Amino acid sequence: MIPAAKPPEFRRRALDLVAVGEPGAQVAKGLGISEGTLRRWMAIDAVDSGRVEGLTSSEKRELIELRRKTRVLEMENEILKRASVEPGRQQRL
């Protein structure tokens, strides 16, 4: 079973605790999350804040949305191609 997503405020609190010097393992245990989860949040925060190169969270969301729209347009285009009449051939209704 996948654990429920934590709210942004919860994540921010965890990152703030690490930023002021609390050991990551202690923060993770105290908040009931895995160390891996905390490390992932730290990596995402580093990219989002510009400290590390990479796609930010908003850029990732935009990329996912654009890929979804592209798939829809490609499917619509394929439907239109199949529905068009080839030269010399009539479509039966």
C-alpha positions in Angstrom: 0.0 0.0 0.0 1.3 3.4 -1.0 1.4 5.9 1.9 -0.7 9.1 1.6 1.0 12.1 0.2 2.1 14.6 2.9 0.9 18.2 2.6 3.4 20.9 1.4 3.5 22.4 4.9 4.6 19.1 6.4 7.4 18.8 3.8 8.5 22.4 4.4 8.7 21.7 8.1 10.8 18.6 7.6 13.2 20.6 5.2 13.4 23.5 7.7 14.4 21.1 10.5 17.2 19.7 8.4 18.2 23.2 7.3 18.8 24.3 10.9 21.1 21.4 11.5 18.8 18.6 12.8 20.2 15.2 11.6 18.1 13.8 8.7 17.7 10.4 10.3 16.3 12.0 13.5 14.0 14.3 11.5 12.7 11.4 9.4 12.1 9.2 12.5 10.5 12.0 14.4 8.0 12.8 11.6 7.3 9.2 10.8 8.8 9.2 7.3 11.6 7.2 5.7 15.1 8.7 5.3 14.8 8.1 1.6 11.6 10.2 1.4 13.4 13.0 3.3 16.4 12.8 0.9 14.1 12.9 -2.1 12.3 16.0 -0.7 15.7 17.6 -0.1 16.8 16.9 -3.7 13.6 18.3 -5.1 13.9 21.4 -2.9 17.5 21.9 -4.1 16.4 21.9 -7.7 13.3 24.0 -7.1 15.4 26.6 -5.2 18.0 26.8 -8.0 20.9 25.4 -5.9 21.1 22.4 -8.2 20.6 22.1 -12.0 17.5 20.1 -13.2 13.8 20.4 -14.0 11.9 22.1 -11.3 8.6 20.7 -10.0 6.6 23.2 -12.1 8.6 22.4 -15.2 8.0 18.7 -14.6 4.2 19.3 -14.3 4.2 21.4 -17.5 6.2 18.7 -19.4 3.7 16.0 -18.2 0.8 18.1 -19.4 2.4 18.9 -22.7 3.1 15.2 -23.3 -0.5 14.4 -22.5 -1.8 17.0 -24.9 0.6 15.7 -27.6 -0.7 12.2 -27.2 -4.3 13.4 -27.5 -3.5 15.4 -30.6 -1.7 12.4 -32.2 -4.7 10.2 -31.5 -7.1 12.8 -33.0 -4.8 13.1 -36.0 -4.8 9.4 -36.5 -8.6 9.2 -36.3 -8.9 12.0 -38.9 -6.4 10.2 -41.2 -8.5 7.0 -41.0 -11.7 8.8 -41.6 -10.5 10.6 -44.7 -11.3 9.2 -48.0 -8.4 7.9 -50.1 -8.3 9.2 -53.7 -10.3 6.9 -56.0 -12.0 5.2 -53.1 -15.4 6.3 -51.7 -16.5 5.9 -48.2 -19.6 3.9 -47.6 -22.2 5.3 -45.1 
